[in-house]
């Protein structure tokens, strides 16, 4: 089986990063649907223990991960 590398996505700008942090709170606390700042598709919230990831429903778009303590 051959290993595959994920596509390189452009890093989020400072404005996009602050939008995603605020969106993660709106999604996790209030269950709101929040659009992606790049393509307007839905942002998805995934928890992994004490960390979480916010990603666009379009796999080639934006994705940010956050770690807890």
Secondary structure, DSSP 8 states (H G I E B T S, - for coil): -------------HHHHHHHHHHHHHHHHH----B-TTT--BEEEEEETTEEEEEESSTTS-EEEE---
